[in-house]
Amino acid sequence: MLSKLITALHHADLDMTAEEIADALWLASHMDAQEILPASNSQPSNVNEDAASDQTDPSLSPARPVQKTTADVHLHAQNSHASTTSYATSRPFRSPAAPALPNALALARALRPLMQRIPSKTAVVFNEHATAQRIAETGAHVWLPIFEPAPIRWFDVELVIDIGASMSLWQETIAELRALLEHIGAFRNVRTWRLATDNADRIEIYAGMAQKQTVARNSREIIHPGGNSLILVATDCISPAWHSGKVQDLLNIWGQKNLVTLIQMLPRRLWSQTALENADLVQIYSSQPEASNKGLKIKKTFSWSDEGTPTKQLLPLPTLTLETGVLSPWAQIVTGIKKTWITGTLFEHALTDMIQKEEIPSSLAENEILSPKKRVQVFRASASSQARKLAGLLAAVPIPISLPVIRQVQSTMLPEANQVTVAEVFLGGLLEEIYHDETNQNPDQVQYDFIAGVRDELINTVPTPDAHRVLREISQFVHDRYGQPRDFLAFIAIPHREADSDASSTQGSHPFAHLELRALRRFGGAFDEFVDEMERYLKLMSEQRNEHPENADSHQTILESPKEYSTNLAHPVSPTPSFMDETWCDFSWGPWLPLNSPDIPTDPGIYRVKATLGNELFFIGSTGRSLKGRIGDLYRNVMRDAKQMPFNDPHTAAPALWAWREETGVDFACSAITLPTQENLQILVHYFLWQYRLEKGSSTVANHGRFPAHYVKSKDRKTGMRGYRLPEDQVNPAGGPSFPPLPLLPPR
């Protein structure tokens, strides 16, 4: 009989020592007869029900649901009537925003050649050294000062912003580009202009960044007759005036006297869908610093248009994207530091058959009939790898989609990506506006969602650990950067558990972040009152659940994930589990605390570990020394390195908890009991593990050698062998379902 038991434990990959097996058998033989469970082939849920019915100890009361300790951060509702979600309390919140120009520092480095100084034609400076030298050489007979031209900044910048309807997406990016140009210290002046391009027959130019329409200015005001001016045109080349040729004519006039450069907001792979399809891609070269486009030399490399049509050739335009590898060669050509080639466009106005605005909607109409699968295929065929990852992350997590949130996901999950990646996702034919408001001029407040069926096609392209990390990383980003100048309007709230007639808010969406209440209290000010209000509400809800446990939320397991695995770790829970109670098994357990809490006792004792927002136990352990020290070892090993699984020592549970944290994004809390001596310490641990199996229907996921199904466990430190994630088609048997509780044998 004993050999069969050991064989069964071995096949189940339960790594129990001989001492642990002996303790379990000893404990089983000393249990009271009335607690013996008959052997059966029933499911774990039936075992739980039998165990619950056999319980006569009144101290084992129904478990209290875990009290919510976080507030949800939602986007400010674009349409206050579009959602029926109600909240117990809510408050406006300025959420920190990720930069719209994430590679600003690298761009500044690329523009360093433009920081050169040139001699002024009007200003002079006193040369003290040369004056003193001449006085000395003449024996103090000539006391005349020596002046020389003052070094001044080389260029002025005229930043011309296309304000066509499609450019609203780039308002924040261009604002940050303008700030970069102003603060880099390379230019004498940086002036901003707005170019209205929505009218195919006429274009107008306005001074400044203000959204309100002022008096139109003469387009020739931008021209500097003496040169030394860079005209940067930020555009996507989509508006009707681009397709009619009006913009190109204006740029050709400017390029006669100054150097005009296009800052194309879209990635190069999308240029063929813009007015650049009417231009030839060329390589531009200059052997000396150029003051205008007239002196640029070109080499044609590619033509989108048909050959043979009579054309009128315009000046070549350097065409850049906001990427370091593109800006640096351009700056070197402008200053003459290095002779190199850069990409440009050469517009050739066809005298007939100009593309008109009316032709544009036809291509859009064709795009509308694409199936979700075809949309995703078209997107993935042309998008960069970073854009494919970003779209997958947005699809895998039910968070609201808006420009600020996408930038947060990009900043936290794909820091190597840039604003071009965001453009690929937005213009990839995957998204649509949830609600269109003509009066809303702020693109950051527009909310989007995937076109029906697209999310389902994308969701399986992202590893589950990455999907679970998104919400956690954004929450940490909001917590760490709260109070910075770059932010956007959101609101924090806690939803009603049930419909409430006096709800104070009707705004609603999935939250894009969670904030701990204690973190909100640290923000100070009005948040103190808000946290007090939330805590009063949570206390009231907890009391109501205790009075009416039948109305409590159904128990969910933190191990459930969006993807299905070959092994299912979720088991039915006893209707009245008590393993979360502070009086579990008639012992006085301490409150649930973070693993690094200073309030953990320093005495010997037993501790249990759970997911912070879950209601199941991950591990039960003990120590004959200090609970604080032992749990501290666990915390440090789990949290030390997010990229490497910890070794199996000094804490054997650390690899499993680390793997679960990477797999699902959970954080952990602990509760402990202190014992005056080490006597019966291990017996109590095994008793608690057995009692948990009776109530839960399965073992804790980090005891008895159990491990996440898609990971291999680390070995001891001396071996140097760390665990790792298995390929998708492999499974660790230790992650399979646990056996039901062993039946007890009657004492002999």
C-alpha positions in Angstrom: 0.0 0.0 0.0 2.8 2.4 0.9 4.7 1.7 -2.3 1.5 2.4 -4.3 1.1 5.8 -2.5 4.7 6.8 -3.2 4.4 5.7 -6.9 1.2 7.8 -7.2 2.9 10.9 -5.7 5.9 10.4 -8.0 3.6 10.2 -11.1 1.8 13.3 -10.0 5.2 15.2 -9.8 4.6 16.0 -6.1 8.1 16.5 -4.8 7.5 15.3 -1.2 10.4 14.3 1.0 10.2 11.1 3.0 9.7 13.2 6.1 6.7 15.0 4.5 5.1 11.7 3.5 5.6 10.3 7.0 4.1 13.4 8.6 1.1 13.2 6.3 0.5 9.6 7.1 1.0 10.2 10.8 -1.5 13.1 10.7 -4.1 11.0 8.8 -3.9 8.2 11.4 -4.5 10.6 14.3 -7.5 12.4 12.9 -10.8 11.9 14.7 -13.0 9.2 13.2 -15.9 11.6 12.6 -13.7 13.6 10.2 -12.8 10.6 8.0 -13.8 11.0 4.4 -14.9 7.9 2.5 -13.0 7.0 -0.6 -14.9 7.8 -3.8 -14.4 8.9 -7.4 -16.4 12.1 -6.9 -15.2 15.4 -8.2 -13.4 17.9 -6.0 -16.6 20.0 -5.7 -18.4 17.1 -4.0 -15.5 16.5 -1.7 -15.7 20.2 -0.7 -19.4 19.9 0.0 -18.9 16.8 2.2 -16.1 18.5 4.1 -18.3 21.5 4.6 -21.2 19.4 5.9 -18.9 17.6 8.3 -17.7 20.8 9.9 -19.1 21.3 13.3 -16.7 23.9 14.6 -18.5 27.3 14.7 -15.3 29.1 14.4 -15.1 28.1 10.7 -17.4 30.9 9.5 -17.9 31.8 5.8 -15.0 33.6 4.3 -15.2 37.3 3.9 -14.6 38.5 0.3 -11.4 40.3 -0.2 -11.9 44.0 0.3 -11.0 46.1 -2.7 -8.0 48.3 -2.0 -7.6 50.1 -5.3 -9.4 52.8 -7.2 -10.0 52.5 -10.9 -8.7 55.1 -13.3 -10.9 55.7 -16.3 -10.8 57.9 -19.3 -12.9 61.1 -19.2 -16.1 60.1 -20.9 -16.4 61.6 -24.4 -20.2 61.2 -24.3 -21.7 61.3 -20.8 -24.8 59.4 -22.1 -22.9 56.7 -23.8 -22.5 54.5 -20.7 -24.7 53.2 -18.0 -21.9 52.2 -15.6 -22.4 53.8 -12.2 -19.9 54.6 -9.5 -20.1 54.9 -5.8 -17.9 57.9 -5.9 -15.6 59.5 -8.5 -13.4 62.5 -8.9 -11.5 64.2 -11.8 -7.9 63.1 -12.0 -5.0 64.4 -14.0 -3.3 61.2 -15.2 0.3 61.5 -16.2 0.8 61.1 -19.9 3.6 59.5 -21.9 5.5 61.7 -24.3 4.1 61.9 -27.8 7.7 62.3 -29.0 9.4 59.5 -27.1 12.8 59.8 -28.8 13.2 63.5 -28.2 16.6 63.2 -26.6 17.9 61.1 -29.5 16.5 63.6 -32.0 18.2 66.5 -30.1 21.5 64.6 -30.5 20.9 64.1 -34.2 20.4 67.9 -34.6 23.7 68.8 -33.0 25.4 69.9 -36.2 22.9 72.7 -36.5 24.3 74.2 -33.2 27.3 75.6 -35.0 28.0 79.3 -34.8 28.8 81.6 -37.8 30.4 85.1 -37.8 27.8 87.8 -37.6 27.7 90.5 -40.4 26.6 93.2 -38.0 27.5 92.4 -34.4 31.0 92.5 -33.0 32.7 91.4 -29.8 35.8 92.7 -28.0 38.8 90.3 -28.4 40.6 90.9 -25.1 43.4 88.4 -25.8 44.3 89.9 -29.2 44.2 93.4 -27.8 46.5 92.6 -25.0 48.9 90.8 -27.3 49.1 93.8 -29.7 49.7 96.2 -26.8 52.6 93.9 -25.6 54.1 93.6 -29.1 54.1 97.4 -29.7 55.6 98.1 -26.3 52.5 99.7 -25.0 52.5 102.3 -27.7 49.2 101.2 -29.4 46.2 101.0 -27.0 43.5 100.3 -29.5 40.8 97.6 -29.0 40.5 94.7 -31.4 37.0 93.7 -32.4 35.9 90.7 -34.4 32.5 89.4 -35.7 30.4 87.9 -33.0 29.6 84.2 -33.3 25.8 83.8 -33.7 23.5 81.0 -34.3 23.3 79.9 -37.9 19.7 79.4 -38.7 16.1 80.6 -38.1 13.4 78.0 -38.2 9.9 78.5 -39.7 7.8 75.5 -38.4 4.8 75.2 -40.7 2.1 72.9 -39.4 -0.5 71.4 -41.7 -3.8 71.8 -39.9 -5.9 69.6 -42.3 -8.5 67.4 -40.7 -6.3 64.3 -40.7 -3.5 66.1 -38.8 -5.5 66.4 -35.6 -3.9 63.1 -34.6 -0.5 64.7 -34.4 -1.2 67.9 -32.4 0.7 66.7 -29.3 3.6 65.3 -31.3 4.1 68.6 -33.1 3.8 70.6 -29.9 6.6 68.5 -28.4 8.6 68.9 -31.6 8.2 72.7 -31.4 9.4 72.7 -27.8 12.4 70.6 -28.8 13.4 73.1 -31.5 13.0 76.0 -29.1 15.0 74.5 -26.3 17.8 72.8 -28.2 19.8 76.0 -28.4 20.6 75.7 -32.1 18.4 78.4 -33.7 18.1 82.1 -33.5 14.3 82.1 -33.7 11.6 79.5 -34.0 8.4 80.8 -35.5 5.2 78.7 -35.9 2.7 78.9 -38.7 -0.5 77.0 -39.5 -1.3 75.9 -43.1 -4.9 75.3 -43.9 -5.1 72.6 -46.5 -8.7 71.3 -46.4 -9.7 73.4 -49.4 -8.5 71.9 -52.6 -8.7 75.3 -54.5 -7.2 77.6 -51.9 -4.7 77.4 -49.1 -4.3 79.9 -46.2 -1.6 80.5 -43.7 -1.9 81.8 -40.1 0.7 82.8 -37.5 1.1 81.0 -34.2 -0.2 77.8 -32.7 -3.6 79.1 -31.5 -6.6 76.9 -32.6 -8.8 79.9 -33.3 -8.7 81.3 -36.8 -7.0 84.6 -37.0 -6.5 86.8 -40.0 -4.8 85.0 -42.9 -1.2 86.2 -43.6 0.7 86.6 -46.8 2.5 83.3 -47.5 5.6 85.2 -48.5 6.1 86.5 -45.0 7.9 83.2 -44.3 10.7 83.8 -46.8 14.0 85.1 -45.6 15.7 86.9 -48.6 19.2 86.5 -47.1 18.8 82.7 -46.6 19.9 81.0 -43.4 16.4 79.9 -42.7 15.0 76.4 -42.5 11.3 76.0 -43.4 10.1 72.7 -41.8 6.6 71.6 -43.0 5.0 69.1 -40.6 2.4 67.2 -42.6 0.9 63.8 -43.6 0.3 64.9 -47.2 -3.3 63.7 -47.2 -5.4 66.9 -47.3 -7.2 67.9 -50.6 -4.8 70.8 -51.2 -1.9 68.3 -51.5 -3.8 66.3 -54.1 -4.7 69.4 -56.1 -1.1 70.6 -56.2 -1.7 74.0 -54.3 0.7 73.1 -51.5 3.5 72.0 -53.8 3.3 75.3 -55.7 3.7 77.2 -52.5 6.6 75.1 -51.3 8.3 75.6 -54.7 8.1 79.4 -54.1 9.6 79.1 -50.7 12.3 76.8 -51.9 13.7 79.4 -54.3 15.1 81.4 -51.4 15.1 79.1 -48.4 15.6 75.4 -47.6 12.2 73.7 -47.4 12.0 70.3 -45.8 9.0 68.0 -45.3 8.5 66.4 -41.9 6.3 63.5 -42.9 4.3 62.2 -39.9 3.6 58.8 -41.5 6.1 56.0 -41.9 7.6 55.5 -45.3 5.6 52.4 -46.0 2.4 54.5 -46.0 3.6 57.2 -48.3 2.1 55.6 -51.4 -1.4 56.2 -49.8 -0.7 60.0 -49.6 -0.1 62.8 -52.2 3.5 61.5 -52.3 2.2 58.9 -54.7 2.4 61.7 -57.3 6.1 62.4 -56.6 9.3 60.5 -57.4 11.4 59.3 -54.6 14.9 60.7 -55.1 18.3 60.8 -53.3 19.3 64.3 -52.5 23.0 65.4 -52.2 24.8 68.7 -51.6 28.5 69.3 -51.5 28.3 72.5 -49.5 25.9 74.2 -47.1 22.8 75.1 -48.9 20.6 78.1 -48.3 17.8 76.9 -50.6 16.4 73.9 -52.5 17.7 75.3 -55.8 21.3 74.0 -55.2 20.3 70.5 -54.2 21.5 67.7 -56.5 19.2 64.7 -57.0 19.4 61.1 -58.2 16.0 59.5 -59.0 15.4 56.1 -57.3 11.7 55.3 -57.6 8.6 56.7 -59.3 5.0 56.0 -58.1 3.5 57.5 -61.2 3.3 56.3 -64.8 6.1 57.3 -67.2 5.6 59.3 -70.3 3.2 61.9 -69.1 4.2 65.6 -69.9 5.3 67.1 -66.6 6.5 70.2 -65.0 9.3 69.5 -62.5 9.4 71.4 -59.2 12.3 71.7 -56.7 13.3 68.6 -54.8 12.2 68.5 -51.2 14.1 66.7 -48.4 11.5 64.4 -46.8 12.1 63.2 -43.3 10.4 61.2 -40.6 11.0 61.9 -36.9 13.6 59.2 -36.5 17.2 59.6 -35.5 18.7 57.8 -38.4 16.9 60.2 -40.8 17.5 63.5 -39.1 21.2 63.1 -38.5 22.3 62.9 -42.2 19.9 65.8 -43.1 21.6 68.0 -40.4 25.0 67.1 -41.8 24.0 68.0 -45.4 22.5 71.3 -44.3 25.7 72.4 -42.5 28.1 70.8 -45.0 29.8 68.7 -42.4 29.5 65.5 -44.3 28.8 64.7 -48.0 26.0 62.1 -47.9 22.7 61.3 -49.6 19.3 61.7 -48.0 15.7 60.7 -49.1 13.6 63.4 -50.8 10.6 63.8 -53.1 10.4 65.4 -56.5 6.9 66.5 -57.5 6.2 66.6 -61.2 2.8 68.2 -61.8 1.1 66.3 -64.6 -0.7 68.8 -66.9 -3.7 66.5 -67.1 -5.4 63.9 -65.1 -4.6 65.4 -61.7 -5.9 63.3 -58.8 -9.0 65.0 -57.3 -10.4 64.8 -53.9 -13.5 62.9 -55.1 -11.4 59.9 -55.9 -10.2 59.4 -52.3 -13.4 58.0 -50.8 -13.5 55.2 -53.3 -10.5 53.5 -51.8 -11.9 54.0 -48.4 -15.1 52.3 -49.5 -13.2 49.3 -50.7 -11.5 49.1 -47.4 -14.8 49.1 -45.6 -15.8 45.7 -47.0 -12.8 43.8 -45.8 -13.4 41.0 -43.4 -11.8 41.2 -39.9 -9.3 38.4 -40.9 -8.4 40.2 -44.1 -8.0 43.5 -42.3 -5.5 42.0 -39.9 -3.7 40.2 -42.7 -3.3 43.5 -44.7 -2.2 45.3 -41.6 0.4 42.7 -40.6 1.7 42.5 -44.2 2.7 46.2 -44.2 3.2 47.1 -40.5 6.5 47.0 -38.7 7.1 44.4 -36.0 6.7 47.0 -33.3 3.3 48.1 -34.7 2.1 44.5 -34.8 3.1 44.1 -31.1 1.4 47.3 -30.1 -1.8 46.3 -31.9 -1.7 42.9 -30.2 -1.2 44.4 -26.7 -4.2 46.8 -27.2 -6.4 43.9 -28.4 -5.3 41.5 -25.6 -6.3 43.7 -22.7 -9.8 45.3 -22.2 -8.6 48.8 -21.7 -10.0 51.9 -23.4 -8.2 53.0 -26.6 -7.2 56.6 -26.9 -4.1 58.5 -27.9 -2.9 59.0 -24.3 -3.5 55.4 -23.4 -1.8 54.1 -26.5 1.2 56.2 -25.7 1.3 54.8 -22.2 1.2 51.3 -23.5 4.0 52.1 -26.0 6.1 53.8 -23.4 5.8 51.0 -20.8 5.7 47.9 -23.0 7.6 48.9 -26.2 10.0 51.7 -25.1 12.1 51.2 -28.2 9.1 52.2 -30.5 8.3 55.7 -31.4 5.5 57.9 -32.7 5.7 56.3 -36.2 4.6 53.0 -34.6 1.5 54.7 -33.1 0.8 56.1 -36.6 0.9 52.6 -38.1 -1.6 51.3 -35.6 -4.0 54.2 -36.0 -3.9 54.2 -39.8 -3.8 50.4 -40.2 -7.6 50.1 -40.7 -8.2 48.3 -37.4 -9.8 51.1 -35.3 -13.0 53.1 -35.4 -14.3 56.0 -33.2 -16.7 54.9 -30.6 -18.5 58.2 -30.6 -18.0 61.1 -33.0 -18.4 64.6 -31.6 -18.0 67.4 -34.1 -17.6 70.0 -31.2 -14.7 68.1 -29.6 -11.4 69.6 -30.9 -9.1 67.7 -28.5 -7.9 64.4 -30.2 -6.7 63.1 -26.8 -10.4 62.8 -25.7 -11.5 60.7 -28.7 -12.0 57.1 -27.8 -11.6 54.2 -30.2 -12.3 50.5 -30.4 -11.4 47.7 -32.8 -13.7 47.2 -35.7 -16.0 44.2 -35.0 -14.1 40.9 -35.2 -10.6 42.5 -35.4 -9.8 42.1 -31.7 -10.5 38.3 -31.9 -8.1 38.0 -34.8 -5.3 39.9 -32.9 -5.7 38.5 -29.4 -3.8 35.3 -29.9 -0.7 37.0 -31.3 0.4 38.2 -27.9 2.0 36.0 -25.2 -0.2 35.8 -22.1 2.4 37.2 -19.7 2.7 40.4 -21.8 -1.0 40.8 -21.9 -1.2 40.6 -18.1 1.6 43.0 -17.7 -0.1 45.8 -19.6 -2.5 46.9 -16.9 0.1 46.5 -14.1 2.8 48.5 -16.0 0.4 51.4 -16.8 -0.8 51.4 -13.2 2.8 51.7 -12.0 3.5 54.4 -14.6 0.5 56.5 -13.3 1.6 56.0 -9.7 5.2 56.9 -10.3 4.7 60.0 -12.5 1.6 61.6 -10.9 2.0 65.3 -10.7 4.2 65.8 -13.8 3.4 68.7 -16.1 2.5 66.4 -19.1 -0.9 64.9 -18.2 -4.5 64.4 -19.5 -8.0 64.5 -18.0 -9.3 61.3 -16.5 -11.3 60.3 -13.4 -10.8 57.9 -10.5 -13.8 55.9 -9.2 -15.0 52.8 -7.5 -17.9 51.1 -9.2 -21.1 50.1 -7.4 -21.4 46.4 -6.8 -25.0 46.7 -7.6 -27.1 49.3 -9.3 -27.6 52.2 -7.1 -30.2 54.9 -7.6 -28.1 57.7 -6.2 -24.9 56.9 -8.1 -22.9 60.0 -8.4 -21.4 59.3 -11.9 -22.6 57.8 -15.1 -19.4 58.0 -17.0 -18.0 54.6 -17.8 -15.5 52.4 -19.5 -13.0 49.8 -18.7 -10.3 51.2 -16.4 -6.9 51.7 -17.9 -5.1 51.7 -14.5 -5.5 50.9 -10.8 -4.2 53.0 -7.9 -3.8 51.8 -4.4 -5.8 53.8 -1.9 -2.7 54.4 0.3 -0.9 55.8 -2.8 -3.8 58.1 -3.4 -3.6 59.3 0.2 0.1 60.1 -0.4 -1.0 62.5 -3.2 -2.6 64.6 -0.5 -5.0 67.5 -1.0 -8.5 66.6 -2.0 -7.5 62.9 -2.4 -7.5 62.4 1.4 -11.2 63.2 1.5 -11.8 60.9 -1.6 -10.0 58.0 0.0 -12.0 58.4 3.3 -15.2 58.4 1.2 -14.1 55.2 -0.6 -13.1 53.5 2.6 -16.5 54.2 4.2 -18.2 52.8 1.2 -16.1 49.7 1.1 -16.7 49.1 4.8 -20.4 49.4 4.3 -20.3 47.0 1.4 -18.3 44.5 3.5 -20.8 44.7 6.3 -23.7 44.1 3.9 -22.0 41.0 2.5 -21.4 39.6 5.9 -25.1 40.1 6.7 -26.2 38.5 3.4 -23.4 36.1 2.3 -25.7 34.6 -0.3 -25.5 37.9 -2.3 -21.7 38.0 -2.2 -19.8 38.0 -5.4 -19.1 34.5 -6.9 -15.6 33.3 -6.1 -13.1 33.8 -9.0 -9.6 32.4 -9.3 -6.7 34.6 -10.2 -5.3 31.8 -12.3 -7.8 32.1 -15.0 -6.4 33.9 -18.0 -7.7 35.0 -21.5 -5.9 32.0 -23.1 -6.8 28.4 -22.6 -4.1 26.1 -21.4 -3.7 22.4 -21.8 -4.0 22.2 -18.0 -6.7 24.0 -16.0 -5.8 25.1 -12.5 -9.2 26.5 -11.6 -11.3 24.3 -9.3 -14.7 24.8 -7.8 -14.6 26.5 -4.5 -16.5 25.3 -1.4 -19.6 27.4 -0.8 -18.2 28.5 2.5 -14.4 28.5 2.3 -12.8 29.8 5.4 -9.1 29.7 4.4 -9.1 33.5 3.9 -10.5 34.1 7.4 -8.5 35.5 10.3 -9.9 32.7 12.4 -9.2 29.9 10.0 -8.9 26.5 11.7 -9.6 28.3 15.0 -6.2 30.1 15.0 -5.7 33.8 15.3 -4.3 34.9 11.9 -2.8 38.3 11.3 -4.2 40.8 8.7 -3.2 40.5 5.0 -0.1 42.5 4.5 2.3 43.1 1.5 5.3 40.7 1.6 7.6 43.7 2.4 5.4 45.2 5.1 7.3 46.4 8.3 4.3 45.1 10.3 5.1 41.4 9.8 5.9 39.8 13.1 9.5 38.8 13.9 8.5 35.7 15.9 8.5 32.1 14.7 5.3 30.9 13.1 3.3 29.9 10.0 2.4 32.1 7.1 0.1 31.9 4.1 0.5 33.7 0.8 -2.3 34.8 -1.6 -2.7 37.0 -4.6 -3.4 40.6 -3.5 -6.8 40.7 -5.3 -7.6 37.0 -5.2 -9.2 34.6 -2.8 -7.0 31.5 -3.1 -3.8 30.5 -1.4 -0.6 30.1 -3.3 1.7 28.9 -0.5 1.7 27.9 3.1 5.1 27.8 4.9 6.7 28.1 8.3 9.8 29.3 10.0 11.4 28.6 13.4 13.1 31.9 13.4 11.6 35.2 12.2 8.5 35.4 10.1 9.6 38.9 8.9 13.0 37.6 7.8 11.7 34.5 6.1 8.9 36.3 4.2 11.4 39.1 3.4 13.6 36.5 1.7 10.6 35.4 -0.4 9.8 39.0 -1.4 13.4 39.9 -2.4 13.8 36.8 -4.5 10.4 37.2 -6.3 10.9 40.9 -6.9 14.6 41.2 -7.4 14.8 40.5 -11.1 11.8 40.6 -13.4 13.7 38.9 -16.2 15.4 36.0 -14.4 13.7 33.3 -12.3 15.2 33.1 -8.8 17.0 30.1 -7.6 15.4 27.4 -5.4 17.3 28.8 -2.4 17.1 30.4 0.0 13.3 30.2 -0.4 11.8 27.2 -2.3 8.6 29.0 -3.1 10.3 31.9 -4.8 10.6 30.3 -8.3 6.9 29.4 -8.4 5.6 32.8 -7.2 8.0 34.5 -9.6 6.6 32.4 -12.5 3.0 33.1 -11.5 3.8 36.8 -11.2 5.3 36.9 -14.7 2.5 34.7 -16.1 -0.5 36.6 -14.7 0.8 39.9 -13.3 -0.4 39.2 -9.8 1.1 40.7 -6.6 1.1 38.9 -3.3 0.0 39.4 0.3 0.6 37.3 3.4 -1.0 36.6 6.7 0.7 34.8 9.6 0.2 33.3 13.1 2.9 33.4 15.7 3.8 30.4 17.8 5.7 30.4 21.1 7.8 27.4 20.2 8.8 25.3 17.2 7.0 22.2 18.6 4.5 20.7 16.1 5.4 23.4 13.6 5.5 21.1 10.6 2.5 19.1 11.8 0.4 22.3 11.7 1.7 23.3 8.2 0.5 19.9 6.8 -2.7 20.2 8.7 -3.4 23.6 7.1 -2.4 22.3 3.7 -4.9 19.4 4.1 -7.6 21.6 5.4 -7.1 24.0 2.4 -7.5 21.0 0.0 -10.7 20.0 1.7 -12.2 23.5 1.3 -10.7 24.5 -2.1 -10.6 21.1 -3.8 -7.0 21.4 -4.8 -3.6 22.0 -3.3 -1.9 25.4 -3.1 -0.1 26.1 -6.3 3.4 26.5 -4.9 3.5 23.6 -2.3 4.4 19.9 -3.0 6.4 20.8 -6.0 3.5 22.2 -8.0 4.6 24.8 -10.6 3.0 26.9 -13.5 2.3 24.6 -16.5 4.5 26.6 -18.9 7.6 27.0 -16.8 10.5 24.8 -15.6 11.6 25.4 -12.0 15.1 26.7 -11.1 17.5 24.5 -9.1 19.6 25.4 -6.2 22.1 28.3 -6.5 25.2 26.1 -6.5 24.0 24.4 -9.8 23.7 27.8 -11.5 20.6 26.4 -13.4 17.7 28.9 -13.6 14.2 28.0 -14.6 12.7 29.3 -17.8 9.5 29.6 -19.8 8.7 26.6 -22.0 7.8 26.9 -25.7 4.0 27.2 -26.3 3.7 23.6 -27.4 5.3 22.1 -24.2 3.7 21.7 -20.7 5.3 21.0 -17.3 3.3 18.1 -15.7 3.7 19.8 -12.3 1.3 22.4 -13.5 -1.5 19.9 -13.9 -4.6 19.6 -11.6 -3.9 18.3 -8.2 -5.4 15.1 -6.8 -8.5 15.4 -4.6 -7.8 15.2 -0.8 -6.6 11.8 0.3 -9.2 9.7 2.3 -8.4 9.1 5.9 -7.8 5.6 7.2 -9.5 4.7 10.5 -7.0 4.5 13.4 -5.9 0.9 14.3 
